[in-house]
Amino acid sequence: MIDVLYFAWVRERIGVPREQVATNAATVAELIEELKAREERYALAFSDLRALRVAVDQELTDFDASLVGVREVAFFPPMTGG
């Protein structure tokens, strides 16, 4: 099981701040495909990956990052200064 966290508008579209996900995905990209196949709200939230960032075990990474041994994946929009 992996803890999946959603922040900002990603959380709003999916409707929960976090959930535990049982997955066979080897990478973040594969996890996203599994989530998108669940329901339309996930498909909507992950429809434009250019508008998303991902952190694996609290380290910013790319969508091709491995999930081997990972405990937490977080999705959030890019941060802006201000």
N, C-alpha and C positions, 0 to 999 in steps of 0.2 A: 504494500500500500504506500502511496505517495500522498503527502499533504499538498493540495493545490490551493493557492491563495490568489484572490482576484482583488484588484484595487481600482479605485476611481470609477470611470464609466464602464470598465470591464465588469466590475462587481454589479453595477446597476443593470447591465444587460443580462447577466446570468442569474442574478437574483440572490446570490449567497456570497458571503465574504471568503469562505473556505470550505473545502470538502476533502474527504479521503477518497482516493481513486485507486482501484485495482486496475493495473495496466500491464500489457505485454509489450508496450512501446520501448524501443531501444534508444530513441532520441526524443527531444522536445517536439520536433516537427511531427513525429509519429503520434505522440500524445495529443497534440492539437487535432490531428485527423480523427483520432478516436473520440475526442470530446465533440468535435463538429458533427459526428455521426449520431450523437445521442439525441439531440433536440435542436429545433430551430434557433432557440436563444443562444446556444453555443456557436452554431454556424454563423449567426449574426455577429457575435462578439469577436470571433476569429476570422472574419471575412477579409480583413485587410491587415496582414501582418506587418506592413510598413508602419502602421499606427500603434504597434505594440513593442514592448521590451519584455525580456524574460530574465529572471534570476533563478539559478539553481543552487540550492543550499546557501542562499543569501549572497551569491556572487553573480554579477551581471555576466551574461553569456549570449551565445547565438542559438538559433533554433535547431542547429545540427548538433548541439551538445548531447553527450551521452547521459542516459538516466541510470546507468549501472551504479548501484549503491546510493542513489540519491534519496533523500528523505523529504525534500520540499522543493516545489516549483512555484514561482510567483509570476503572475502576469500583470502588467501595468502599462499605462501610456507613457510616452517619453516625458521626462521632466523638463520643465521650462524654468528659466531664471526669473528673478523678480524680487 
